[in-house]
Amino acid sequence: MEAALAGRYAIERELGRGGTATVFLAQDLRHRRPVAIKVLRPEVAAVLGPDRFLREIEIAAGLSHPHILPIHDSGEADGLLYFVMPYVSGESLRVRLVRDGQLPLEDALRITRDVCAALSYAHERGFVHRDIKPENILLEHGEAVVADFGLARALEVAADSRITAPGFAVGTPTYMSPEQTQSPDVDGRSDLYGVGCMLYEMVAGEPPFTGPNAQVILGRHRTERPRALTSSRPTVPPDMARVVHRLLAKLPADRYATADAVLAALPVTSSDSVGAAGPARSRRVLIVAIALLLAGAAWVAWRFWPAGTVERSEILMADFDGPPDDPTLVTAIEGLVSAELNRSRVLVTMPRPAVRAALAAARMPDSIRVTMELGRNLAIRSAVRTVLGGSIRRIGTDHYSILLTVVDAETGSDVVTATTAATDSDLVSRVQLVAAEVRRGLGDRRSEIAADKPLWQVTTPSLAAYRKYESAVRLATASQLPNSNQLLREALALDTGFAAAWAALGMNYISLRSLDSAAAALREALRRPDRLSDAERYRLTGDAAYAIDGDLPAAVSAYALYLNEVGRSPGGRNNRGLFLTAMGRYEEALVEFQRAVADNRFGGQISQIPLLNQTATLVVLGRNAEARNVARGLVGPPATYA
């Protein structure tokens, strides 16, 4: 094996071996990184066959999730089948259980949430792991990662084909569901049973069923009830114990239907218990619930409400013209042009909520196409001086001509025109060049434009990835978060370093109350500071500190840096006010809510959230007359910044 892989991998030592494979630590010579190479036992390889194995590994390699260990490579060498994964320098859950026995309840909950987040993603795509056990859960930097999805996929096909061989089995007896002991035809609820076994072991210090041999253990899974968790760990909250015992139900129909249902049922902390919340906790939960609701809107707000100093002039972007059979190309180029323009020191695109407000004032539906003529009308209504239009023409299969035109809203005369040609491979960089011409024509200095990072670096070099990202943003605006998440994952599969997509995924997860998944996604974004602007980095740090870690002082500090960087941001001011409110610093919060209203020169429905927060804060301060006065500005249900 070592000789067969020479030139690509240098094997250093064996890390461990199990019933189906041996794992080696190696160096990836091309990329200069440590990797783990899993080599199948010869009898297992003979059962699977190279074609089936490599095909299924290739399919499984498409899984891209923060809590799933990815597959870098796979192949056949000297008749041995192998696949390559990142080397995780931490330890497995098995090693920790051997060392510590019972785990702190908070750790057990955190690990279980990470595993369920991974299973939710995999089950949605038709993957059943079939071998959830502590050996396949790797721990690093406080997070859990599920390994062996690739092997599980190949073994699943073997099991579905009713292939058996001596010493070859799918699953591990201590963690196998009752139905898996009798048939390979199982669904995701079988994996959830394995999660229940692991959570039971993390809490009790031993698995729910043990025995002298595999047959005895499998029989107990089918016929016996596990001992009550409280008999070995009296401090286990009732809610947590109920989740574990439901996961261990004999019949799949009696378990949770999905991993998402498990995530929703798990207590937030080990001290949470139904009916145990007093007034203080009820108030905290209410604050967090409101904040999470607004945080979900906040991502859309920042995506469509560019931050900037008051001196920047707005420009209204009309809907671009382009190939009618390729609408995602058009929206992607619109998004890239907007991203480049909003890096300007002298101009900023008119926020989409403000465009919608202008449409509403003109008694037109949101869905209407904003042509250049309509754009000029809306710009005049909104006291915006210029309108930008775009035309995209396809030449052949992958060549494009792009024309940008800025006109005076009052006269309709051209102010700036810029054009470029592009291909699929260089479109992102060409859009930056043509949009930079518009920036120069509207007063941006060449030196300041040249100092900006390349647009691909703060977005993505992949047009395909950006298409999916831009479509995901629009789905999130329409509150179609599961569909948005799907497209974001597909974008990240094309560019794992796409920090903006990780950030968007994190904010979607916050809206969905999947805080562990949100934390993992936001950390992935923050791990790539070179792919973020300073402002984005400060904002994401604040979001993670508040919604994930509950660290209010850190959130307040991060948002102070963000606001110092961008100057004017109604969403930023509003959210910093929320953080200060949660800390009991009501006078400071009131100032932030007032500035959020002042920062929004378009007024109307867009100011409803900070006005509502301002009113509530005045009530808390006992300034009821002022509260009634501010409340007169509330004209209906508060609109989000989306």
Residue pairs with C-beta under 8 A, 6 or more apart in sequence:
1 11
1 39
1 77
1 78
1 80
1 82
2 11
3 78
4 77
4 78
4 80
5 11
5 26
5 37
5 77
7 29
8 28
8 29
8 30
9 26
9 27
9 28
9 29
9 35
9 37
9 84
10 26
10 27
10 29
11 24
11 25
11 26
11 37
12 24
12 25
12 26
12 27
13 24
13 25
14 22
14 23
14 24
14 25
15 23
15 24
15 25
15 36
16 22
16 23
17 23
18 135
19 41
19 167
19 169
19 172
20 40
20 41
20 44
20 151
20 155
20 168
21 38
21 39
21 40
21 41
21 44
21 151
22 38
22 39
22 41
23 36
23 37
23 38
23 39
24 36
24 37
24 39
25 34
25 35
25 36
25 87
26 34
26 35
26 36
26 37
26 84
27 33
27 34
27 35
28 34
28 35
28 72
28 84
33 86
33 87
34 87
34 89
35 72
35 84
35 85
35 86
35 87
36 84
36 85
36 86
36 87
36 88
37 82
37 83
37 84
37 85
38 82
38 83
38 84
38 85
38 148
38 151
39 80
39 81
39 82
40 48
40 53
40 80
40 81
40 82
40 151
41 167
42 79
42 80
43 165
43 166
43 167
43 168
44 165
44 168
45 53
45 79
45 80
45 81
46 165
47 158
47 163
47 164
47 165
47 168
48 81
48 154
48 155
48 157
48 158
48 163
50 76
50 81
52 154
52 157
52 158
53 74
53 81
53 154
54 74
54 75
54 76
54 81
56 150
56 153
56 154
56 156
56 157
57 71
57 74
57 83
57 150
57 151
57 153
57 154
58 74
59 153
60 71
60 127
60 149
60 150
60 152
60 153
60 154
61 70
61 71
61 74
61 150
62 493
63 70
63 121
63 122
63 125
63 127
63 149
64 70
64 489
64 492
64 493
64 496
65 117
65 118
65 121
65 122
65 489
66 117
66 143
66 517
66 520
66 521
66 523
66 524
67 114
67 115
67 117
67 118
67 121
67 143
67 144
67 145
67 146
67 517
67 520
68 118
68 121
68 122
68 145
68 146
68 149
69 85
69 86
69 88
69 138
69 145
69 146
69 147
69 148
69 149
70 85
70 86
71 83
71 84
71 85
71 149
71 150
72 84
72 85
72 86
73 83
73 84
74 81
74 82
74 83
74 84
74 150
75 81
75 82
75 83
76 82
83 150
83 151
85 147
85 150
88 138
88 140
88 145
88 147
89 140
90 138
90 139
90 140
90 141
91 138
91 139
92 134
92 135
92 136
92 137
92 138
92 139
93 111
93 134
93 135
93 137
93 138
93 139
93 144
93 198
93 202
94 133
94 134
94 135
94 137
96 103
96 139
97 103
97 134
97 201
97 202
97 205
101 205
102 202
102 203
102 204
102 205
102 233
103 111
103 202
103 203
104 270
105 203
105 235
105 236
105 237
105 240
105 270
106 269
106 270
107 202
108 199
108 202
108 203
109 240
109 266
109 267
109 269
109 270
110 142
110 144
110 516
111 137
111 139
111 144
111 198
111 202
112 195
112 198
112 199
112 202
112 262
112 266
113 263
113 266
113 515
113 516
114 143
114 144
114 145
114 516
114 520
115 132
115 137
115 144
115 146
115 195
115 198
116 195
116 259
116 260
116 262
116 263
116 266
117 259
117 263
117 514
117 516
117 517
117 520
118 145
118 146
119 129
119 132
119 146
119 188
119 191
119 192
119 195
119 259
120 258
120 259
120 260
120 263
121 489
122 128
122 129
122 149
123 187
123 188
123 191
123 258
123 259
127 149
127 152
127 153
127 156
128 152
128 156
128 186
128 187
128 188
128 190
128 191
129 136
129 146
129 148
129 149
129 152
129 191
129 194
130 152
130 155
130 156
130 159
130 170
130 171
130 180
130 186
130 190
130 191
131 148
131 151
131 152
131 155
131 170
131 171
131 172
131 175
131 194
132 146
132 175
132 191
132 194
132 195
132 197
132 198
133 172
133 174
133 175
133 194
133 197
133 198
134 198
134 201
135 172
136 146
136 147
136 148
137 144
137 145
137 146
137 147
137 198
138 144
138 145
138 146
138 147
139 145
143 520
155 170
156 170
156 184
158 168
158 170
159 170
159 184
160 184
160 185
162 184
170 180
170 184
171 180
173 181
173 214
173 217
173 218
173 221
174 197
174 207
174 209
174 210
174 217
175 193
175 194
175 197
175 198
175 207
176 190
176 193
176 194
176 218
176 221
177 186
177 189
177 190
177 193
177 194
177 221
177 252
178 193
178 221
178 222
178 250
178 251
179 186
179 190
179 252
180 186
180 190
180 193
181 218
181 221
181 222
182 222
186 252
187 252
188 258
188 259
189 252
189 255
189 256
189 257
190 252
191 259
192 247
192 255
192 256
192 259
192 262
193 247
193 248
193 249
193 252
193 255
195 247
195 259
195 262
196 208
196 244
196 245
196 246
196 247
196 248
196 255
197 207
197 208
197 209
197 248
199 243
199 244
199 247
200 207
200 208
200 226
200 229
200 244
200 248
201 207
201 208
203 229
203 232
203 233
203 236
203 240
203 244
204 227
204 229
204 232
204 233
205 232
205 233
206 232
208 226
208 227
208 248
209 217
209 220
209 221
209 224
209 226
210 217
211 217
211 219
211 220
222 250
226 245
226 248
228 241
228 245
229 236
229 240
229 241
229 244
229 245
230 236
230 241
237 267
237 270
237 271
237 272
237 273
238 273
238 274
239 265
239 267
239 272
239 273
239 274
240 266
240 267
240 270
243 262
243 265
243 266
243 267
246 254
246 255
246 256
246 265
247 255
247 256
247 262
249 255
256 262
256 265
260 514
263 514
263 516
264 513
267 273
277 285
287 581
287 582
288 582
290 578
291 546
291 547
291 578
291 579
291 582
292 510
292 511
292 513
292 547
293 511
294 574
294 575
294 578
294 609
294 640
295 507
295 510
295 511
295 543
295 546
295 547
295 575
296 507
296 508
296 510
296 511
297 511
297 609
297 640
297 641
297 642
298 507
298 543
298 571
298 574
298 575
298 641
299 476
299 503
299 504
299 507
299 508
299 510
299 511
300 473
300 476
300 477
300 640
300 641
300 642
301 353
301 570
301 571
301 640
301 641
301 642
302 539
302 569
302 571
302 572
303 473
303 504
304 351
304 352
304 353
304 477
304 641
304 642
305 351
305 352
305 353
305 569
305 570
305 571
305 641
306 338
306 342
306 348
306 349
306 351
307 535
307 566
307 567
307 568
307 569
307 571
307 572
308 342
308 348
308 566
308 567
308 568
308 569
309 566
309 567
309 568
310 567
310 568
310 599
311 346
312 344
312 345
312 346
312 347
312 348
312 568
313 346
313 347
313 348
313 385
313 386
313 442
314 347
314 348
314 349
314 350
314 382
314 384
314 385
315 341
315 347
315 348
315 349
315 350
315 384
315 385
315 386
315 387
315 388
315 406
315 442
316 349
316 350
316 355
316 375
316 378
316 379
316 382
316 384
316 386
316 387
316 388
316 409
317 334
317 337
317 338
317 349
317 350
317 375
317 387
317 388
318 370
318 371
318 372
318 374
318 375
318 387
318 388
318 389
318 390
319 334
319 369
319 370
319 371
320 330
320 333
320 334
320 389
320 390
320 391
320 392
321 330
321 389
321 390
321 391
321 392
322 329
322 330
322 333
322 390
322 391
322 392
322 393
322 394
323 329
323 330
323 392
323 393
323 394
326 394
328 467
328 470
328 471
329 392
329 400
329 467
330 392
331 467
331 470
331 471
331 474
332 463
332 466
332 467
332 470
333 390
333 392
333 402
333 427
333 431
334 390
334 470
335 466
335 469
335 470
335 473
336 428
336 431
336 432
336 435
336 455
336 459
336 466
337 388
337 390
337 404
337 431
337 434
337 435
337 438
338 349
339 455
339 458
339 459
340 431
340 432
340 435
340 436
340 439
340 455
341 347
341 348
341 349
341 388
341 435
341 438
341 439
342 348
342 349
343 452
343 533
344 439
344 442
344 444
345 444
345 445
345 448
346 439
346 442
346 443
346 444
347 439
347 442
347 443
347 444
349 388
350 379
350 382
350 384
351 602
351 606
351 641
352 477
353 602
353 605
353 606
353 639
353 641
353 642
354 382
354 602
354 606
355 370
355 378
356 366
357 602
357 604
357 605
357 606
358 378
358 381
358 382
359 365
359 366
359 368
359 370
359 378
360 366
360 604
360 605
361 381
361 604
362 377
362 378
362 381
364 374
368 374
370 378
372 387
372 389
372 405
372 407
375 387
375 389
375 409
376 387
376 407
376 409
376 410
376 412
378 384
379 385
379 386
379 387
379 409
380 409
380 410
382 602
384 409
385 408
385 409
385 410
386 406
386 407
386 408
386 409
386 415
386 442
387 406
387 407
387 409
388 404
388 405
388 406
388 438
389 404
389 405
389 406
389 407
390 402
390 403
390 404
390 405
391 402
391 403
391 405
392 400
392 401
392 402
392 403
393 400
393 401
393 402
393 403
394 400
395 401
395 421
398 423
398 424
398 425
399 421
399 422
399 423
400 421
400 422
400 423
400 427
401 419
401 420
401 421
402 419
402 420
402 421
402 422
402 430
402 431
402 434
403 417
403 418
403 419
404 416
404 417
404 418
404 419
404 434
404 435
404 437
404 438
405 414
405 416
405 417
406 414
406 415
406 416
406 417
406 438
406 441
406 442
407 413
407 414
407 415
408 415
415 441
415 442
416 437
416 438
416 441
416 442
418 434
418 435
418 437
418 438
418 441
419 434
420 430
420 431
420 433
420 434
421 430
422 430
422 431
424 463
425 463
427 463
428 455
428 456
428 459
428 460
428 461
428 462
428 463
428 466
429 454
429 455
429 456
429 461
431 455
432 454
432 455
432 456
436 444
436 449
439 449
440 446
440 449
453 530
453 533
457 530
457 531
458 499
458 500
458 531
458 532
458 533
458 536
459 466
459 469
459 498
459 500
460 466
460 469
460 491
460 494
460 495
460 497
460 498
460 500
460 501
461 495
462 491
462 494
462 495
462 498
464 494
465 491
465 492
465 494
465 495
465 498
465 501
466 491
468 487
468 488
468 490
468 491
468 494
469 487
469 488
469 491
469 498
469 500
469 501
469 504
471 487
472 483
472 484
472 485
472 487
472 488
472 491
472 501
472 504
473 484
473 504
475 481
475 483
475 484
475 487
476 484
476 504
476 507
476 508
477 642
481 508
481 511
481 512
484 504
484 508
485 505
485 508
485 509
488 501
488 504
488 505
488 508
489 505
491 498
491 501
492 498
492 501
492 502
492 505
495 501
497 528
497 531
498 531
499 524
499 525
499 528
499 531
499 532
499 536
500 525
500 531
500 532
500 536
502 521
502 522
502 524
502 525
502 528
503 521
503 522
503 525
503 532
503 536
503 540
505 521
506 518
506 519
506 520
506 521
506 522
506 524
506 525
506 540
506 543
506 544
507 518
507 543
509 515
509 517
509 518
509 521
510 518
510 543
510 547
510 548
515 547
515 548
518 547
518 548
519 544
519 548
519 549
522 540
522 543
522 544
522 548
523 544
525 532
525 540
526 532
526 537
526 540
526 541
526 544
529 537
532 540
534 565
535 562
535 565
535 566
538 558
538 559
538 561
538 562
538 565
539 558
539 559
539 562
539 572
541 554
541 558
542 554
542 555
542 556
542 557
542 558
542 559
542 562
542 575
542 576
542 579
543 555
545 551
545 552
545 554
545 555
545 558
546 552
546 555
546 575
546 579
552 579
552 582
552 583
553 583
555 576
555 579
556 576
556 579
556 580
556 583
559 572
559 575
559 576
559 579
560 576
562 569
562 572
563 569
563 572
563 573
563 576
566 572
568 599
569 599
570 596
570 597
570 599
570 600
570 606
570 607
570 610
570 641
571 596
571 641
573 592
573 593
573 595
573 596
573 599
573 610
574 592
574 593
574 596
574 609
574 610
574 613
576 592
577 589
577 590
577 591
577 592
577 593
577 596
577 610
577 613
577 617
578 589
578 613
580 586
580 588
580 589
580 592
581 589
581 613
581 617
581 620
586 617
586 620
586 621
587 621
589 613
589 617
590 614
590 617
590 618
590 621
593 610
593 611
593 613
593 614
593 617
594 610
594 614
596 607
596 609
596 610
597 607
597 610
597 611
597 614
600 606
600 607
600 610
604 635
605 635
605 636
605 638
605 639
606 639
606 641
607 633
608 634
608 635
608 636
608 637
608 638
608 639
609 638
609 639
609 640
609 641
611 630
611 631
611 633
611 634
611 638
612 634
612 638
614 630
615 627
615 630
615 631
615 634
616 627
618 624
618 626
618 627
618 630
619 627
